[in-house]
C-alpha cells in the first residue's frame, strides 16, 4: 500500500512538472508573438495552480516582471517566501523589485527582517547602509554600523559607497523588469509613430533592419533589453520633428579587421576616449549634457535628448555645427550625424538608429552607456544613465542656437538655403566663413561643390583632386582663403601645405577641367550648367556669381546694399536684446521672491555665490566667482 502511495505522489509530481513545462513553452511562444494579455492570463492561472514549486513560482514572478506587472510579481515572490522564508534568490528578487517600484519603506523593512533572521549576512548590512545613505537618514546609518559591530560584521568602506557598476554588471544585467525604466526609455527615444525596425542577420553574416508596421511599446522594449531581439527607431516622426540628435563615431570600414590586433585596439580605444571627452567638454561650454554609448560593434554614439520635439531641419543644423568643432585627430574615425533627413513621407522612413541597451546581432555584444573621464571610459548602468540624464530644455536649445550662430531654418521649418532665404536676409555669422553669402550662393548652384561639401561632412576626407577643385575655385572669392581653410580643416588628412595663405589671382579652374579631375564624383551627372547667356568662352563655377551680383545690386549700389544688410542685422540684434532684457527682468524678480520666501540673501551655485545687494535703494544681483 505504501508503495502505491509513493507511486501516486510521484505521478502527481510528474503531472505538475509536465504542466509547468507546457506553460513555459506556451509563455515563450506568446511572448515572442507579443500576445501580452494571453501570456499574463496564462501566468496567473499557473500561479494559482496547486503543486507549483517555489522555484517555479520564482520563474512566474520573473515572467510577470517581463510583462510589466510588478504588483503581481511581488505577490508571487511573497508566496515563495511564505513557503521558504530564507530563499535567498526570492529575497534578492523582491529587494530589487521593491527598489524599482520605489517602495522605500518596504525595502528597508525587508532588509531589517533579513538581518534579524540571519545576523551573519554582511551583504544586507551594506545594502541597508546605502539605503539610509541615499535617504539622508544619518541616524539609520549609525544604527546599521552599531548593529554590524555587535554581530562582528565588518562593513567595508566600498560597501558604504554607491559605486559605479562594473562592465560585466552593465552588460549582463539590464533592468528590463523596471516599469519606470521602460516608460522613461519610451519617452526618451521616440521616433516614427507607426513603425519601428528589427535587426536581422543572415547565415552568411550580413545584417540589416526590417521595418515593423507597429508602434513601439513597453513589451518591445523589454524584449530588446533582454536580448531576445534588437530594435531600431526611425528618427523622424510624421511631422518631420525629432526628440534627439545622435553623433555616430565609428572606426573607418577599412580598419575594422585591425580591431583584432590588441595593440591597434588599445590605441583606438584611447582615440575613442579622447573624442568622447572632447564632446563632453564642448557640450559643457553650451551647458548641456549627453549620453555616451558603446554601440556594440565598431564605435560609440553620443545622444542629445530634448524635452520637446524640434524640427528635423533645426536638429540637423545644430548637429552639423557641433560636429564641425570636434577634432578627430589622426585616428581613422568617421563621424556621422542623425538626423540625416529633414523630411520624410508615408512611404519614405529615412534613416534609423539602433536603440541603446540591446545586443548587436552581428557581434553578439550588448551596447551600454559609458561615462567619459580623463583616463577611462567607465561603464554606467542603463537605469542610472536613462533616469538621470538631464534633457535639453527649450531655453537651453535657444541659447545653443544663438551661440552656434547659424540661421538654421525658415518659418516653414525648411533648412535655410540661398533660394528660400532671399538675398535681403543673408547675414554672415561672425567668425563663420562658411556662412559667406557668395559661397552659399555658388555652392547652392554648383552640384560639384555641393557634393564635395557633403563628402567632407560624411567621411571627413577629400582626395587630392577634390582639394584642388575647392582651392582653385573657392579660393578666388574675396573670403576664399577663410572658406577654403575652414573646409579643409574638417578633413582628418589635412596637411599644413593644403592651407591657403592668400587669395588666389588669375583664372579659376574651368568646368571641363573639374569634370576631368572628378571622373568618379557622384554629382558629376548633375554638372550641366548653362552659361551660354553670359557669352563666356571659359565656363567656371564662379560664373554663378553673376546672378548673385544682379540680385544684390552689387556694383552700382554695392555700398547701399551693404548698409541695408548691416542695418537689418542691427535691428535684429536690438529686438533680441529687448527680448533678453525682458526675460532677464522676469527671472530676477522671481529670484528676489524666492530669496524672500526662503529667508536668505545669498545662494551658493557651481559658478559662485549669488547675492542680493542694495544699490541706491535698488535691489540687484551680483555673482561672486
Buried (B, 14 or more C-beta within 10 A) or exposed (E): EEEEEEEEEEEEEEEBEEBBEEBBEBBEEBBEEEBBEBBBEBBBEBBEBEEBBBEBBBBBBBBBBBBBBBEBBBBBBEBBBEEBEEBEEBBEBBBBBBBBBEBEEBBBEBBBEBBEEEBEBBEBBBBBBBBBBEEEBEEBBEBBBEBBEEBEBEBEEEBBEEEBBEBEEBBEEBBBBBBBBBEBBBEBBBBBEEBBBBBBBEEEEEBEBEBBEEEBBBBBBBBBBBBBBBBBBBBBBEEBBBBBBBBBBBBBEEBEEBBEEEEBEEEBEEBBBBBBBBBBEBBEEBEBBBBBBBBBBBBBBBBBBBBEBBBBBBBBBBBBBBBBEBEBEEBBBBBBBBBBBBBBEEEEBBBBBBBBBBBBBBBEBBBBBBBBEEEEBBBBBBBBBBBEBEBBEEEBBEBBBEEBBBBBBBEEBBBBEBEBBEBEBBBBBEEBBBBBBBBBBBBBBBBBBBBBBEBBBEBBBBBEBBBBBBBBBBBBBEBBBBBBBBBBEBBBEBEEEBEBEEBBEEEBBBBEBBEEBBEEBEBBEEBEBEBEEEEEEEBBBBBBBEEBEEEBEBEEEEEEBEEBBEEBBEEEEEEEEEEEEEEEEEEBEEBBEEBEEEEEEEBEEEEEEBBBEEEEEEBEBEEEE
